[in-house]
Amino acid sequence: MKKVTQIKSRLAAKAGIAAAAMAASSGAFAYDWSTVTGGIDLSGEETAVAAIVALLAGFFVVRKGGRLLLSMIK
């Protein structure tokens, strides 16, 4: 059982070292996509998403208020 624990701890240490190495080197080899995506304008989509979120939030507030009022009437 002691040998299994040693193997697990060594494997965890190797996995941690590998993850740290990948995280450290990912910034150095990252591709700059700004030249590809620079011409895309997403301002309209951001507004649409914000409007949809506001609409859904408003719907749920009205629904919750309606249930509260109906429970007070009963």
C-alpha positions as CSV (number, residue, x, y, z in Angstrom):
1,M,0.0,0.0,0.0
2,K,2.9,2.3,0.8
3,K,4.3,1.8,-2.7
4,V,1.0,2.8,-4.3
5,T,0.9,6.0,-2.3
6,Q,4.5,6.8,-3.4
7,I,3.6,6.2,-7.0
8,K,0.5,8.4,-6.8
9,S,2.5,11.2,-5.2
10,R,5.2,11.0,-7.8
11,L,2.6,11.0,-10.6
12,A,0.8,14.0,-9.0
13,A,4.1,15.9,-8.8
14,K,4.9,15.2,-12.4
15,A,1.5,16.3,-13.5
16,G,1.9,19.5,-11.5
17,I,5.2,20.2,-13.1
18,A,3.8,19.5,-16.6
19,A,0.8,21.8,-15.9
20,A,3.0,24.6,-14.6
21,A,5.3,24.3,-17.7
22,M,2.4,24.5,-20.1
23,A,1.0,27.5,-18.3
24,A,4.3,29.3,-18.3
25,S,5.0,28.6,-22.0
26,S,1.5,29.2,-23.4
27,G,1.9,33.0,-23.3
28,A,5.2,32.9,-25.2
29,F,3.7,30.8,-28.1
30,A,0.3,32.4,-28.2
31,Y,-0.8,33.6,-31.7
32,D,-1.9,37.2,-32.0
33,W,-5.4,37.1,-33.6
34,S,-5.9,40.9,-33.6
35,T,-5.0,41.1,-37.3
36,V,-7.7,38.6,-38.2
37,T,-10.4,39.9,-35.9
38,G,-9.6,43.6,-36.0
39,G,-12.1,44.4,-38.7
40,I,-15.1,42.8,-36.9
41,D,-17.4,45.2,-35.1
42,L,-19.3,43.5,-32.3
43,S,-21.0,46.6,-30.8
44,G,-24.4,45.8,-32.2
45,E,-24.2,42.2,-30.9
46,E,-23.2,43.5,-27.4
47,T,-26.3,45.7,-27.4
48,A,-28.5,42.9,-28.5
49,V,-27.2,40.6,-25.8
50,A,-27.6,43.2,-23.1
51,A,-31.2,43.9,-24.3
52,I,-32.1,40.2,-24.2
53,V,-30.6,39.8,-20.7
54,A,-32.6,42.9,-19.5
55,L,-35.8,41.5,-21.1
56,L,-35.3,38.1,-19.4
57,A,-34.5,39.8,-16.0
58,G,-37.6,42.0,-16.3
59,F,-39.8,39.0,-17.1
60,F,-38.6,37.1,-14.1
61,V,-39.0,40.1,-11.8
62,V,-42.6,40.5,-13.0
63,R,-43.3,36.8,-12.6
64,K,-41.9,36.8,-9.1
65,G,-43.9,39.8,-8.2
66,G,-47.1,38.3,-9.6
67,R,-46.6,35.2,-7.6
68,L,-46.0,37.2,-4.5
69,L,-49.2,39.3,-5.1
70,L,-51.3,36.1,-5.8
71,S,-50.0,34.5,-2.6
72,M,-51.0,37.6,-0.6
73,I,-54.5,37.5,-2.1
74,K,-55.0,33.8,-1.2
